[in-house]
Structure formats: C-alpha cells, structure tokens
C-alpha cells in the first residue's frame, strides 16, 4: 500500500456500532481506499487503481473485508435464496436475493455505493484472478463459506464477477451440499438405465435449460449414481467446479477451468490421456469444445454436458448452428451417431411455494438418428410425443402431468410450455 494511504489507515479504527438494520457498518478502510483514488480517475482505470490498493492491504485487513461479503452470503442460507446479486449501478445500492424464483432487494442488508462494492469484490480475488478479470471483463470462480454443510464440508458457491457500466457486479449461486438421488428426478426406468455407465458405456448426453433450471443438480445426481454403481474413472471439467464428489466406487477427478486447465476444450482433449470412462464437460460453449466432445464420444467414451437451450430440438439446432454451412452436414452425421439422450428442463413455480422440475426427454432411436442425418430435426418433437414407452416425453406432456397432480396451475403450465398449441390441446 502507498505510504499516504497507510498513514490514513493507521488513524482509523473499526469499532463502530451496528447500523439500525443490524448490519455492521463497513470497515473504515474501505472509504479510505476510495478516497485515495483521484476523482478524475474513472472507468477501468479507477477499478485498476482500487485493485492495486486492495492487493497491498495487510492480511488481517483483507480478512476483515472478506468477512463482510461472508455476511451477505450467509444471509442467502438464512432466507433460502438460490442467488445473490449486488454491485454496479443496476443494483441501486442494495443486495438482491433470489428466493423461490423471485429476485428482490433485501434492504435490511444495508445500502452501498458502487465504489464500496468495487473494493469488497476486488478483495475476493488473487493476482491471477484480477488479471483474468481485466483481460476478459468477467471472471468465474468458486467461493466458500466457513460454514459446514450437510455433507460435512464447507458451503460452496459459484461466483461470477463482471464489469457493469464502469463498475463491478457480482452474482453468486448456492451450490447444493446434498446431491439429489437419481430416483427423485422421475426418469423412466429405461432412461435411467441409459444414463448409467454400467449399461450404456458410450454416447453423448446433454442436459439443457436456461440459467437456474437445475442442470447442475441433475448432472450431479447422474454422476453420483454412476459413482455408486460402477468401478470406473470420472473426469469433471467445470468453470467453476461446483459440487465436489467424493470418490466411491469410481475415482472422480475435478478440473477447474482457469485454475487446473486453460479451457473446456483443453480439458476435454487432455482427458483422453487420463484413462477416463465418463467425462463431464461443464458446458459446450464454442465449436472447438463441441468438436472435442464429439471426438472423445466417438472414441468410445460416455460424455455428459450442458447447453443453454430450452428443448431437445433447439439443442440439436444450436450445435449445428455453431458451424458454418459447409461443415454442418459432417457435424450432423457425427452428432447423429454419438448422441444418446437430451434432457431439457425447467423449474416451474409450485402451488404452495417452492419450485418443481419439469422436463423433456429425447432418447435417440434409429428414427431420431435418421431425422438428424436427413436434416429433419423438426420431426423429433412428434417422436418424443409418441415415445412414452421408450421413456420419452415432451415438455408439454410433463407440464400437463404436473398440472393433473395439482402441483402447478394451468397458467404456469401454459407459461412454461415450449409449444403453446400442443399445451392448449392437452388442457382442453
């Protein structure tokens, strides 16, 4: 820290009384750091200056700042929130929590300027992470609370820090401390069997859905079920790594992008030299990663990954759309050969509170493979509609099931349907 700032800090104490909301005031060194930045310095230059000051703080001061963020995150657990959002001009100075699907400001957690949250956020990062933040203007990382979860380990969170109009925003999502059983997901026995390495030793399975639709929870349930059933080797490549699986019958290795490996593509390619049986790729983000996933699946491995798509047909079209037209026929044929299953899911609001899983499941029959190869992916929806005996189901059929069971309202079923016309037919 520069000497002028150090001198000012030495004159400050941190024994202020709690605010009326019960949240203690920020440590005074936060304001001291902010005041040390020239008023004329704005945007990225200002963030870089604040980062330099934070990086030079004494360890005891950094711990004190970290504890303030810990308080925000602990409140997530107290109110049962899935996410926390704060920082940047969009937050209006408040800390926002998503509870039962709704994101609202919790004013009892206090009000903060953008510079105050900038300092608190930068304090969470090491030098390498700061470098990535300034190079990519976004950073994914994992976060831990010194609170023991139900699995006996520290509670973990998936964090994303990013630039928001010259300042920093932060989102954190709570990572479950207890894996769901695969039975609780409600798959048809034939689909559940197909997800197990013991019975289906190769092929690509995609778990798709928008952010917050429970993709990670589903993947973790599948990983855990394989971990308890087969004597095998599982490699998990994530950004960041969320749930940490304990090796049971399988040896389960975790490689975090940006810390253990440079990219999803590199982690996927490198996994071939690590004697894996099952490879879990956190997300198919680009053509390079998709190509690597198709290649390792084609070599006889069982691969799981995710996409941000809302239906099985859209997932197929998204993969093909990542390639130029002159390459799509080759990719189409390869995808048809290696794809085994697509699970597209959403979390719908449940009557009485909470959310319930609704899903669409495609199992790749010979007819579905032919539809992809012949560029007739649109026919696949009807195959799912009529494929109940094979364990297939459309989103609309599953929503109708939940409605008939009294778990969701008719309005929710219609709102969450991908095909409104088919949903109307079922409801009439």
C-alpha positions in Angstrom: 0.0 0.0 0.0 1.3 3.5 -0.7 2.6 5.4 2.3 -0.1 8.1 2.2 -2.9 5.6 2.3 -1.1 3.6 5.1 -0.8 6.7 7.2 -4.5 7.4 6.9 -5.4 3.8 7.8 -3.4 3.9 11.0 -5.6 6.8 12.2 -8.8 4.8 11.7 -10.4 2.3 14.0 -13.1 -0.2 13.1 -15.2 -0.3 16.3 -18.3 1.5 15.0 -21.6 0.4 16.3 -24.0 -1.6 14.2 -26.5 0.2 11.9 -30.2 0.3 12.8 -30.7 -2.6 10.3 -28.4 -4.8 12.5 -25.8 -4.9 9.7 -22.4 -3.6 11.0 -21.0 -0.6 9.1 -18.3 -1.1 6.5 -14.8 -1.2 7.9 -13.4 2.4 7.6 -10.5 1.3 5.5 -13.0 0.8 2.6 -13.7 4.5 2.5 -10.1 5.3 3.0 -9.2 3.3 -0.1 -11.9 5.0 -2.1 -10.8 8.5 -1.1 -7.2 7.7 -2.1 -8.4 7.4 -5.8 -8.2 10.6 -7.8 -11.7 12.0 -8.5 -10.7 12.3 -12.2 -9.9 8.6 -12.5 -13.0 6.7 -13.8 -13.9 3.5 -15.5 -11.4 0.7 -15.8 -8.5 2.9 -14.7 -10.3 3.5 -11.4 -11.0 -0.2 -10.9 -7.4 -1.0 -11.6 -6.3 1.7 -9.1 -8.6 0.2 -6.4 -7.3 -3.3 -7.2 -3.7 -2.1 -6.6 -4.7 -0.7 -3.2 -6.6 -3.8 -2.2 -3.8 -6.1 -3.2 -1.4 -4.2 -1.0 -3.5 -4.5 2.2 -2.3 -6.4 5.2 -3.7 -9.9 5.5 -5.7 -9.0 8.6 -7.4 -6.2 6.7 -8.2 -8.4 3.8 -9.8 -10.9 6.2 -11.9 -8.2 7.7 -13.2 -7.2 4.3 -13.8 -10.8 3.3 -16.0 -11.3 6.4 -18.3 -8.5 5.2 -19.0 -10.5 2.0 -19.3 -13.6 4.1 -22.2 -11.9 5.9 -24.0 -11.2 2.7 -23.6 -14.8 1.5 -24.6 -16.3 4.8 -27.9 -14.4 4.6 -28.5 -16.5 1.4 -28.7 -19.6 3.5 -30.8 -17.9 6.2 -33.5 -16.9 3.7 -33.2 -19.9 1.5 -32.0 -17.9 -1.6 -30.5 -19.6 -4.6 -28.6 -16.5 -5.8 -27.3 -13.2 -4.6 -26.7 -10.1 -6.8 -25.0 -6.8 -5.8 -22.8 -4.1 -7.1 -22.8 -1.9 -10.1 -25.3 0.9 -10.8 -28.1 -1.6 -11.6 -28.3 -2.8 -8.0 -29.3 0.7 -6.8 -27.1 0.2 -3.8 -28.9 -2.8 -2.4 -28.2 -6.5 -2.0 -30.6 -8.7 -4.1 -31.6 -12.3 -3.4 -33.5 -14.8 -5.5 -35.9 -16.7 -3.2 -38.4 -19.2 -4.8 -37.5 -17.8 -8.2 -38.1 -14.2 -7.4 -35.2 -11.7 -7.2 -35.7 -8.7 -4.9 -33.6 -6.2 -2.9 -33.3 -7.0 0.8 -33.0 -3.6 2.2 -32.2 -4.9 5.7 -28.7 -5.8 4.4 -27.8 -2.1 4.0 -27.1 0.3 1.1 -23.7 0.7 -0.6 -22.1 2.9 -3.2 -20.6 1.3 -6.3 -17.1 2.2 -5.1 -17.7 0.4 -1.8 -18.8 -2.8 -3.5 -15.9 -2.5 -6.0 -13.5 -2.6 -3.1 -15.3 -5.5 -1.4 -15.3 -7.5 -4.6 -11.7 -6.9 -5.6 -10.7 -8.1 -2.1 -12.1 -11.6 -3.0 -9.5 -12.1 -5.9 -5.9 -13.1 -6.0 -3.5 -11.6 -8.5 -4.1 -14.1 -11.3 -7.9 -13.7 -11.0 -7.6 -9.9 -11.2 -5.5 -10.4 -14.4 -8.3 -12.5 -15.9 -10.9 -10.0 -14.8 -9.2 -7.1 -16.6 -8.4 -9.2 -19.7 -11.9 -10.7 -20.2 -14.0 -8.2 -18.2 -15.6 -11.2 -16.5 -14.4 -13.9 -14.1 -16.0 -17.2 -12.9 -14.7 -18.6 -9.6 -15.7 -20.7 -6.7 -16.4 -19.3 -3.2 -16.5 -21.0 0.2 -18.1 -20.0 3.5 -16.5 -21.2 6.8 -19.9 -23.0 7.5 -20.2 -26.7 7.5 -22.9 -28.1 5.2 -24.9 -31.3 5.5 -22.1 -33.2 3.7 -19.6 -32.2 6.4 -17.7 -29.8 4.1 -17.7 -26.1 3.7 -20.6 -24.5 1.9 -19.6 -23.6 -1.7 -20.9 -21.1 -4.2 -20.4 -20.4 -7.9 -19.4 -16.8 -8.4 -19.3 -14.5 -11.4 -17.7 -11.1 -11.3 -18.1 -8.7 -14.3 -17.9 -5.1 -15.4 -21.3 -3.3 -15.2 -21.0 0.2 -16.8 -17.6 1.1 -15.4 -18.1 -0.7 -12.1 -18.2 -4.3 -10.9 -21.2 -6.6 -10.4 -21.2 -9.9 -8.6 -23.5 -12.9 -8.7 -23.2 -15.9 -6.5 -25.2 -19.1 -6.7 -25.5 -21.6 -3.9 -24.1 -25.0 -4.7 -26.1 -27.8 -3.1 -24.4 -29.5 -0.2 -26.5 -32.6 -0.8 -26.8 -34.5 -4.1 -30.3 -35.5 -5.1 -31.0 -39.2 -5.8 -31.4 -40.0 -9.5 -34.8 -41.6 -8.5 -36.0 -38.2 -7.3 -35.7 -36.8 -10.9 -38.5 -39.0 -12.1 -36.9 -40.6 -15.2 -38.5 -43.6 -16.9 -36.5 -46.7 -15.9 -35.3 -47.1 -19.5 -33.8 -43.6 -19.5 -32.3 -44.0 -16.0 -30.7 -47.2 -17.2 -29.3 -45.5 -20.3 -27.6 -42.8 -18.1 -25.6 -45.5 -16.3 -22.1 -46.5 -17.5 -22.9 -50.0 -16.2 -25.4 -50.5 -19.0 -24.6 -47.8 -21.7 -20.8 -47.4 -21.9 -20.6 -44.6 -24.6 -22.6 -41.8 -26.1 -23.3 -38.1 -25.5 -26.0 -37.0 -23.1 -27.0 -33.3 -23.0 -28.7 -31.7 -20.0 -30.1 -28.4 -21.2 -32.1 -25.4 -19.9 -31.8 -21.7 -19.1 -29.6 -20.5 -16.3 -31.1 -21.5 -13.0 -33.1 -24.5 -14.3 -31.3 -27.1 -12.2 -28.9 -28.5 -14.9 -26.0 -28.9 -12.4 -28.2 -30.6 -9.9 -29.3 -33.2 -12.5 -25.8 -33.8 -13.7 -24.6 -34.2 -10.1 -27.3 -36.8 -9.4 -26.3 -38.7 -12.5 -22.6 -38.5 -11.6 -23.4 -39.7 -8.1 -25.5 -42.6 -9.3 -22.6 -43.8 -11.6 -20.2 -43.2 -8.7 -22.1 -45.7 -6.5 -22.7 -48.3 -9.3 -19.6 -48.7 -11.5 -15.9 -49.2 -10.9 -14.7 -46.5 -13.3 -12.9 -43.2 -13.7 -14.9 -39.9 -13.9 -13.3 -36.6 -15.0 -15.4 -33.5 -14.3 -14.3 -30.3 -16.2 -16.1 -27.2 -14.8 -16.0 -23.4 -14.7 -16.1 -23.3 -11.8 -16.3 -26.7 -10.2 -19.5 -26.8 -8.2 -20.3 -29.9 -6.1 -17.2 -31.8 -5.2 -17.9 -35.5 -5.5 -16.1 -37.9 -3.1 -14.7 -41.0 -4.8 -16.8 -44.1 -4.0 -16.8 -47.0 -6.5 -15.4 -44.5 -9.1 -12.4 -42.3 -8.8 -13.7 -38.8 -9.5 -11.3 -36.1 -10.6 -12.3 -32.4 -10.8 -10.5 -29.9 -13.1 -11.5 -26.3 -12.9 -11.1 -24.2 -16.0 -8.8 -21.2 -15.3 -7.1 -23.0 -12.4 -6.4 -26.6 -13.3 -6.8 -26.3 -17.1 -6.9 -23.4 -19.5 -10.2 -24.1 -21.3 -13.0 -26.6 -21.7 -11.5 -27.7 -25.0 -8.1 -28.3 -23.5 -9.6 -30.2 -20.5 -11.6 -32.4 -22.9 -8.7 -33.2 -25.2 -6.4 -33.8 -22.2 -8.9 -36.2 -20.6 -8.2 -38.7 -23.3 -4.8 -39.3 -21.9 -6.1 -39.7 -18.3 -7.8 -43.1 -18.9 -11.4 -41.9 -18.3 -14.6 -43.8 -18.6 -17.0 -40.9 -18.1 -16.2 -37.3 -19.0 -18.4 -34.4 -17.7 -17.9 -31.2 -19.7 -19.5 -28.3 -17.8 -20.7 -26.5 -20.9 -20.4 -26.8 -24.7 -19.6 -23.1 -25.1 -18.0 -23.0 -28.6 -17.4 -25.0 -31.8 -13.9 -26.1 -30.5 -15.4 -27.6 -27.4 -18.3 -29.2 -29.3 -15.9 -30.8 -31.8 -13.7 -32.1 -28.9 -16.8 -33.5 -27.2 -17.9 -35.3 -30.4 -14.4 -36.6 -30.9 -14.0 -38.2 -27.5 -17.5 -39.6 -27.6 -16.8 -41.1 -31.0 -13.7 -42.7 -29.5 -15.9 -44.8 -27.2 -16.4 -42.7 -24.0 -19.6 -41.8 -22.1 -19.8 -38.0 -22.1 -22.2 -35.6 -20.3 -22.5 -31.9 -20.9 -24.9 -28.9 -20.9 -26.3 -26.3 -23.2 -28.4 -23.2 -22.6 -31.4 -24.3 -24.7 -35.0 -25.0 -23.8 -35.9 -28.0 -25.9 -34.3 -31.1 -27.4 -34.9 -29.9 -31.0 -33.4 -26.5 -30.2 -30.3 -28.2 -28.7 -29.6 -30.1 -31.9 -30.1 -26.9 -33.9 -27.9 -24.9 -31.6 -25.0 -27.4 -32.0 -25.3 -27.4 -35.8 -25.7 -23.6 -35.9 -22.3 -23.2 -34.3 -20.7 -24.3 -37.5 -20.5 -22.7 -41.0 -22.9 -24.2 -43.6 -20.2 -26.1 -45.4 -19.4 -28.1 -42.2 -22.9 -28.7 -41.0 -23.5 -31.9 -42.9 -20.4 -33.5 -41.5 -21.3 -32.4 -37.9 -24.9 -33.5 -38.4 -23.8 -37.1 -39.3 -21.4 -37.2 -36.4 -23.9 -35.8 -33.9 -26.5 -38.4 -35.0 -24.0 -41.2 -34.4 -22.9 -40.2 -30.9 -25.9 -38.5 -29.3 -27.8 -40.8 -26.9 -30.1 -38.6 -24.8 -31.2 -35.0 -24.5 -32.8 -33.8 -21.2 -34.3 -30.3 -21.4 -35.6 -29.0 -18.1 -37.2 -26.0 -16.3 -38.1 -25.2 -12.7 -41.7 -24.1 -12.5 -43.3 -22.3 -9.5 -45.1 -24.9 -7.4 -48.5 -24.4 -5.8 -47.9 -23.6 -2.1 -44.4 -22.3 -2.7 -41.1 -23.6 -4.0 -40.4 -24.9 -7.5 -40.8 -28.2 -9.2 -38.8 -29.9 -12.0 -40.4 -30.2 -15.4 -38.5 -31.9 -18.2 -38.4 -33.0 -21.8 -36.6 -36.2 -22.6 -35.4 -37.4 -26.0 -33.8 -40.9 -26.4 -32.0 -41.4 -29.7 -33.9 -44.1 -31.5 -32.9 -45.1 -35.1 -35.7 -42.9 -36.4 -34.4 -39.9 -34.5 -30.9 -40.6 -35.8 -32.2 -40.7 -39.4 -34.1 -37.4 -38.8 -30.9 -35.6 -37.8 -28.9 -37.0 -40.7 -31.7 -36.1 -43.2 -31.8 -32.5 -41.7 -35.4 -33.1 -40.5 -34.9 -32.4 -36.8 -38.3 -30.9 -36.6 -39.8 -34.4 -36.8 -38.2 -35.3 -33.5 -40.8 -33.5 -31.4 -43.5 -35.9 -32.7 -41.3 -38.8 -31.9 -41.0 -37.7 -28.3 -44.7 -37.1 -28.2 -45.4 -40.7 -29.2 -42.4 -42.3 -27.4 -43.7 -42.7 -23.9 -43.0 -46.5 -23.9 -39.3 -45.7 -24.5 -39.3 -43.2 -21.7 -39.6 -40.1 -23.9 -41.7 -37.1 -23.0 -42.3 -33.6 -24.3 -42.2 -30.6 -22.0 -45.9 -30.1 -22.6 -46.8 -33.7 -21.6 -44.7 -33.3 -18.4 -46.3 -29.9 -17.5 -49.7 -31.5 -18.1 -48.8 -34.3 -15.7 -47.7 -31.8 -13.0 -51.0 -29.9 -13.5 -53.1 -33.0 -13.2 -51.2 -33.9 -10.0 -52.1 -30.4 -8.6 -48.5 -29.3 -8.3 -48.7 -26.3 -10.8 -51.5 -24.1 -12.0 -52.9 -24.1 -15.6 -51.4 -20.7 -16.1 -48.0 -21.9 -15.1 -48.3 -24.9 -17.4 -49.1 -22.7 -20.4 -46.4 -20.1 -19.5 -43.7 -22.8 -19.3 -44.7 -24.7 -22.4 -42.4 -24.5 -25.5 -45.3 -25.5 -27.8 -48.3 -23.4 -26.8 -50.6 -25.1 -29.3 -49.9 -28.6 -28.1 -50.2 -27.4 -24.5 -53.7 -26.0 -25.3 -54.7 -29.3 -26.9 -53.8 -31.1 -23.7 -55.5 -28.7 -21.4 -58.8 -28.6 -23.4 
